């Protein structure tokens, strides 16, 4: 079983988190996939962003605030 790094983006409300996770690769048809710990990490980031707790979300990666730049 091999592991490779991948950047995942979690969008919640006006925030986006850029989180590095490890994808597991093996010989099964389910490959590549997240470990349960990596999936929980993404869930934790999403919940923190949903609460507006940017400080907690930032423990896992970079956080960006989205804002409109043009309006029709």
Backbone torsions as a table, in degrees:
resi	resn	phi	psi	omega
1	UNK	NA	130.8	178.3
2	UNK	-111.2	158.2	175.5
3	UNK	-128.5	137.6	175.6
4	UNK	-131.9	152.1	-178.3
5	UNK	-84.5	145.3	179.1
6	UNK	-146.6	141.2	175.9
7	UNK	-91.8	125.9	176.9
8	UNK	-112.6	146.7	178.6
9	UNK	-113.5	128.4	179.8
10	UNK	-113.7	115.9	-178.6
11	UNK	-105.6	124.6	178.3
12	UNK	-145.9	115.4	-179.4
13	UNK	64.0	-127.0	-178.8
14	UNK	-96.1	11.5	-178.0
15	UNK	-118.3	152.7	171.4
16	UNK	-133.1	131.5	176.2
17	UNK	-106.7	137.9	176.3
18	UNK	-106.9	108.0	-171.3
19	UNK	-121.5	130.4	175.8
20	UNK	-88.5	127.7	178.9
21	UNK	-127.2	162.8	176.0
22	UNK	-101.6	127.0	175.0
23	UNK	-98.3	133.6	178.7
24	UNK	-91.8	135.5	178.0
25	UNK	-122.8	131.0	175.8
26	UNK	-145.4	-166.6	-174.1
27	UNK	-88.7	3.4	-178.6
28	UNK	-83.2	169.3	177.4
29	UNK	-76.1	-5.6	-178.0
30	UNK	-91.7	-2.6	-172.9
31	UNK	-81.0	145.0	-6.8
32	UNK	-82.2	155.6	-178.7
33	UNK	-147.4	162.7	178.1
34	UNK	-86.3	145.2	169.5
35	UNK	-72.7	163.9	-179.9
36	UNK	-62.2	-35.7	179.3
37	UNK	-64.8	-41.5	179.5
38	UNK	-67.7	-38.0	177.6
39	UNK	-64.7	-41.2	177.2
40	UNK	-64.9	-35.3	177.6
41	UNK	-59.7	-46.6	178.7
42	UNK	-64.2	-38.4	176.3
43	UNK	-62.8	-41.9	179.5
44	UNK	-62.9	-41.7	178.5
45	UNK	-63.3	-46.4	-179.5
46	UNK	-60.4	-44.0	179.4
47	UNK	-63.8	-42.1	178.9
48	UNK	-62.6	-44.1	178.8
49	UNK	-65.3	-37.6	178.8
50	UNK	-61.5	-36.6	178.1
51	UNK	-79.8	-10.9	-175.5
52	UNK	81.1	15.1	-178.6
53	UNK	-89.0	78.1	-176.3
54	UNK	-64.5	-35.3	-178.9
55	UNK	-61.6	-44.3	178.3
56	UNK	-67.4	-41.1	179.5
57	UNK	-64.5	-33.4	-177.1
58	UNK	-69.1	-12.9	176.3
59	UNK	-67.0	-20.4	-175.4
60	UNK	-103.5	-14.3	-178.3
61	UNK	168.9	-168.3	-179.4
62	UNK	-79.5	143.2	179.3
63	UNK	-119.1	134.1	178.2
64	UNK	-119.9	142.9	175.0
65	UNK	-102.5	128.2	-180.0
66	UNK	-89.2	140.6	174.4
67	UNK	-145.5	143.5	-179.9
68	UNK	-68.1	142.0	177.6
69	UNK	-114.1	-14.4	176.4
70	UNK	-146.9	146.7	-179.5
71	UNK	-135.5	129.1	-178.5
72	UNK	-68.3	NA	NA
